[in-house]
Amino acid sequence: MTRSDAVAGPGDAHDRERESGQIMLLTSMFVAFALVLVAVVVSATGVHLDRKQLFDLADASALDAADAMPAESVYQGGLADPVEGAVLVLSDADVESSVRSFLVAHPAMLAGLDEVEIVEAGTPDGRTARVRLAARSRPVLISWVTQLWSDGIIVRAESSARAW
């Protein structure tokens, strides 16, 4: 009888054989769960960053559209005579044209965003430029899962800027 047999009871060897590999199974399941959790968190962060980028784009294009008075209307007499406290008046067409021009002129701001579209670009009161954009975000690590149901996640952003 060896020393390890003397310390271990008669049923201990049988228990060790029966439980052999269970720790490895639990460890493997925990590692798989941790990897899936990391993939979900990284993908959710990517969608959030795409949404923030779209908000930045909407802010910048709304700010540009707030100054959307076309030069033709100023130089060809399209404006009324100036009066004390008068402000420039925006039109829906001017705002939409300005937003489209801004998106074409700044392709670097569109980098990483897919299928950016102008949902609304107009002015509710003639002084405020309101811009609503939508884009498709494709999660980084779980896109192979989400493509079974859709081709990405639609993110939306709205911004407005006031012309003084």
C-alpha positions in Angstrom: 0.0 0.0 0.0 1.4 3.3 -1.0 1.3 6.4 1.1 -1.3 8.1 -1.2 -3.6 5.0 -0.8 -3.3 5.1 2.9 -4.4 8.8 3.0 -7.2 8.3 0.5 -10.3 6.4 1.5 -11.4 3.3 -0.4 -14.1 5.2 -2.4 -11.9 8.2 -3.2 -10.2 6.7 -6.3 -13.6 5.8 -7.7 -14.9 9.4 -7.0 -11.9 10.9 -8.8 -12.5 8.8 -11.9 -16.2 9.7 -11.9 -15.5 13.5 -11.6 -12.6 13.6 -13.9 -13.1 16.2 -16.7 -15.9 18.1 -15.0 -13.7 21.1 -14.2 -12.5 21.2 -17.8 -16.1 21.2 -19.0 -17.1 24.0 -16.6 -14.0 26.0 -17.6 -14.8 25.6 -21.3 -18.4 26.7 -20.8 -17.3 29.7 -18.8 -14.7 30.7 -21.4 -17.3 30.3 -24.2 -19.8 32.5 -22.2 -17.1 35.1 -21.6 -16.2 35.2 -25.3 -19.9 35.6 -26.3 -20.3 38.4 -23.7 -17.3 40.2 -25.0 -18.5 39.9 -28.6 -21.9 41.3 -27.7 -20.4 44.2 -25.7 -17.9 45.1 -28.5 -20.7 45.0 -31.1 -23.1 47.1 -29.0 -20.3 49.6 -28.5 -19.7 49.7 -32.3 -23.4 50.4 -32.9 -23.3 53.2 -30.3 -20.3 54.8 -31.9 -21.9 54.7 -35.3 -25.0 56.4 -33.8 -22.7 59.1 -32.2 -21.0 59.6 -35.6 -24.4 60.0 -37.2 -25.3 62.6 -34.6 -22.1 64.5 -35.3 -23.0 64.4 -39.0 -26.5 65.6 -38.4 -25.2 68.4 -36.1 -22.7 69.6 -38.7 -25.1 69.5 -41.6 -27.9 71.3 -39.6 -25.4 74.0 -38.7 -24.4 74.3 -42.3 -28.0 74.4 -43.4 -28.8 77.2 -40.9 -26.7 79.4 -43.2 -28.4 78.1 -46.3 -29.4 81.4 -47.9 -28.5 81.0 -51.5 -26.4 83.8 -53.0 -28.8 84.1 -56.0 -31.7 85.3 -53.7 -29.4 87.9 -52.1 -27.8 89.3 -55.2 -30.9 89.1 -57.5 -33.2 91.0 -55.2 -35.0 88.0 -53.7 -34.9 89.5 -50.3 -37.1 92.1 -48.8 -35.7 95.4 -47.8 -33.8 95.2 -44.5 -35.6 96.4 -41.5 -34.5 96.7 -37.8 -34.3 93.2 -36.2 -34.9 91.3 -39.5 -33.5 87.8 -39.9 -32.8 85.7 -42.9 -35.6 83.3 -43.8 -34.8 79.7 -44.7 -36.8 77.5 -47.0 -37.2 73.8 -47.0 -35.6 73.5 -50.4 -32.6 75.6 -49.4 -32.1 73.4 -46.2 -32.4 70.2 -48.1 -30.1 71.4 -50.9 -27.5 72.5 -48.3 -27.6 69.1 -46.5 -27.1 67.2 -49.7 -24.2 69.5 -50.7 -22.7 69.1 -47.2 -22.8 65.3 -47.4 -21.2 65.3 -50.8 -18.6 67.8 -49.8 -17.5 65.9 -46.6 -17.1 62.2 -47.5 -14.7 61.7 -44.6 -17.6 62.3 -42.1 -19.4 59.4 -43.8 -16.6 57.0 -43.3 -17.7 53.8 -41.6 -21.4 54.6 -42.0 -23.5 52.6 -44.5 -26.5 53.7 -46.5 -26.8 57.2 -45.0 -30.0 58.8 -46.1 -31.7 62.1 -45.4 -35.0 61.3 -43.7 -36.0 65.0 -43.4 -34.3 68.2 -44.1 -36.4 71.3 -43.7 -37.4 74.3 -41.6 -40.5 74.4 -39.4 -40.4 78.1 -38.8 -38.2 79.7 -41.4 -35.3 80.2 -38.9 -34.5 76.7 -37.7 -32.9 74.1 -39.9 -34.0 70.6 -38.8 -32.1 67.5 -40.2 -33.0 63.9 -39.6 -30.6 61.2 -40.9 -30.6 57.5 -40.9 -27.9 55.0 -41.5 -27.2 51.2 -41.3 -24.8 50.0 -38.6 -23.3 46.6 -39.0 -22.1 45.1 -35.7 -18.5 44.2 -35.8 -18.3 40.7 -34.1 -21.9 39.5 -34.3 -22.8 40.5 -37.9 -23.0 36.9 -38.9 -25.8 36.4 -36.3 -27.7 39.6 -37.1 -27.6 39.0 -40.9 -30.0 36.1 -40.4 -32.8 38.5 -39.4 -31.6 41.8 -41.0 -28.8 43.4 -42.8 -27.6 45.5 -39.9 -29.2 47.9 -37.4 -30.8 51.2 -38.4 -29.6 54.1 -36.4 -31.2 57.5 -36.6 -30.2 61.0 -35.6 -31.9 64.4 -35.5 -30.4 67.8 -35.0 -31.5 71.4 -35.5 -29.7 74.7 -35.7 -31.1 78.2 -35.6 -30.3 80.9 -38.1 -30.1 84.3 -36.3 
